[in-house]
Amino acid sequence: MLKDLNLILEIQDLDMKMLRLMKIKKERLSELEHIATLRRDLLDQKEEKEDEIENLAKSIFNNETKIGEIKEKLKKLEAKQSSIKKVEEFNALTQEMSSLERERVTTEHITSDLIDKKHTQEEILEKIRQSLLTSEESSKKLETEILGNINLINSEGKDLKEKRDLLAKGTESDILRIYEKLLKNKKDKVAVPIEERTCSGCHISLTAQHENAVRKAERLVFCEHCSRILYWPEEKEAETLDSPKRRRRKTINT
């Protein structure tokens, strides 16, 4: 039993290292996703501004076309006005020309505002493009570094798994199955030492009988509270064996 327990402890040590590597890898992958998200956001902003500028350009073009058409109408009406003799017709024509002139002025003001807005959006777009360029340059170096770390993690993880698989082959299958089930549930150490008659996993006190059963190591002993596998630490055993025996004092008869 002690041999199997020692193998479980070795397997657990490898499992803890692999869990730490997996956590680091997850963090590294999260960093890559964050970089990609920032890049996507900048690209989305760039596309949005380009669409907005394109729409503004279309509106400006349409308004400028409209202004040109109004000017042409005004020229025709001015030419027609000189040949009109009736007052009613002249007044109606003048009213129509005034309405067209107001429409021209209003459209020119709107167009001017659109042009100013387009220039502003173009400046913003240029800043977004610069940010995107800077981001791509800096993120490439960071991404290369992160991918390099991930490759190292994968390589180290592969070595650890090979060692674990080798140890698992020499471990009693029932004990290994129990250990792996506990590990799957807790994602943390499931074989822990007793410290001061306390389970070092959940830190709850154990009975003297429980402690003795663990020390004997005749069978697997589980914590009654957290179900972890308990073992007696070797250093405690060494301390017990190396501790000097108390000697009785000799009584000297006088």
Number of C-alpha atoms within 10 A of each C-alpha: 12 13 12 17 22 13 19 24 18 15 23 20 16 19 21 15 15 20 15 14 18 16 12 15 20 13 13 18 16 12 15 17 12 12 18 15 12 15 18 13 13 18 15 12 17 19 13 13 19 15 12 15 21 13 13 19 16 12 16 21 13 13 19 16 12 16 21 13 13 18 15 12 15 18 13 12 15 14 11 12 16 9 9 13 9 8 9 10 12 16 13 11 17 15 12 13 20 13 11 17 17 11 15 21 12 13 18 17 12 15 21 14 13 18 17 12 14 20 14 12 17 16 12 15 19 13 13 17 16 12 14 20 14 11 15 17 11 11 17 12 10 15 18 12 13 18 15 12 15 19 13 14 18 16 12 14 20 13 13 18 16 11 14 19 11 12 15 17 10 12 18 15 12 9 15 19 12 11 21 17 13 18 18 10 9 12 13 14 17 24 23 19 19 22 17 11 16 17 25 17 21 13 14 13 18 17 11 10 9 16 21 12 18 22 17 12 16 10 11 15 19 19 22 14 13 14 15 23 24 26 25 18 14 10 9 13 12 10 10 10 10 9 9 8 7 6 6 6 6 6 6 5 4 3
